[in-house]
Amino acid sequence: MPAIDYSWPMPLMLWLIAAIVQGGASKAAPPPDPSLIRVYVETNTLGEGPELTGRHTSVKDLAEAVSGKKKSLVSVEDEDKADVTVEVVQRVVDVPKVVIGVGSRPGEPPGGVMPLKTGKIRVELRFGAMQVSLESKNKAYDNPRGWKSAADDLADQIDKWVGQYRAEIIKSRR
């Protein structure tokens, strides 16, 4: 066991110990820029199984996509601190119809191209008494990258909507 050197001045020793202890403590995040619109993303807890799990995944994806709009939006964890609330209402998977007996078209491999499932996310955006329904418009495939793409598309739509009402939203904070 190494010997402890007691020749160090006590205040320096206490400062060193305090610095070590504070180094492990988490630092509070700085408050968001007041020019940014604060967006809270949620979903209700109705439903069960894969449908509910999918909506929770879309909440996380959409919150990340909103945070990516660093010049205009910021995602917040507390609904009371939000200017705008976005609720993920539904995740819909569209299964295309398969036609049996039709040969492949020119340029397609023999046997035809297998249809792919696509997905859409539906949300309700709320600000004060205003409520708007939005739906992802892009062709997002039913896989994690596709769902993130749908969330990015919705974040773009939310950013555009917020841009139209920015002055009203900021004025309502006071």
Residue pairs with C-beta under 8 A, 6 or more apart in sequence:
32 38
32 74
32 76
33 74
34 170
35 170
36 72
36 73
36 74
37 72
37 73
37 74
37 83
37 84
37 162
37 166
37 169
37 170
38 73
38 74
38 75
38 76
38 81
38 82
38 83
38 84
39 66
39 73
39 74
39 75
39 76
39 82
39 83
39 84
39 85
39 86
39 158
39 162
40 75
40 76
40 77
40 78
40 79
40 81
40 82
40 84
40 85
40 86
41 59
41 62
41 63
41 66
41 75
41 86
41 87
41 88
42 59
42 79
42 85
42 86
42 87
42 88
43 52
43 55
43 56
43 58
43 59
43 87
43 88
43 89
44 87
45 52
46 52
47 55
51 91
54 91
54 147
55 88
55 90
55 91
57 147
58 88
58 91
58 121
58 147
58 150
58 151
59 88
61 147
61 148
61 150
61 151
62 86
62 88
62 121
62 123
62 151
62 154
62 155
63 75
64 75
64 151
65 148
65 151
65 152
65 154
65 155
66 73
66 74
66 75
66 86
66 155
66 158
67 73
67 74
67 75
68 152
68 155
69 155
69 159
72 159
72 162
72 163
72 166
73 155
73 158
73 159
73 162
76 82
79 85
83 127
83 169
83 170
83 172
83 173
84 125
84 126
84 127
84 158
84 162
84 169
85 125
85 126
85 127
86 123
86 124
86 125
86 126
86 158
87 123
87 124
87 126
88 121
88 122
88 123
89 122
89 123
89 124
89 133
90 121
90 122
91 119
91 120
91 121
91 122
91 147
92 119
92 120
92 121
92 122
93 117
93 118
93 119
93 142
94 117
94 118
94 119
94 120
95 115
95 117
96 115
96 116
96 117
96 118
97 115
98 115
102 112
103 112
104 110
104 111
104 112
104 113
105 112
116 141
116 142
117 141
117 142
118 139
118 140
118 141
118 142
118 146
119 136
119 140
119 141
119 142
119 146
119 147
119 150
120 135
120 136
120 140
120 150
121 135
121 136
121 140
121 147
121 150
121 151
121 154
122 133
122 134
122 135
122 136
123 133
123 134
123 135
123 154
124 131
124 132
124 133
124 134
125 131
125 132
125 133
125 134
125 158
125 161
126 132
127 165
127 168
127 169
127 172
128 172
130 165
132 161
134 154
134 157
134 158
134 161
136 150
136 151
136 153
136 154
137 153
137 157
138 149
138 150
138 153
140 146
140 147
140 149
140 150
140 153
162 169
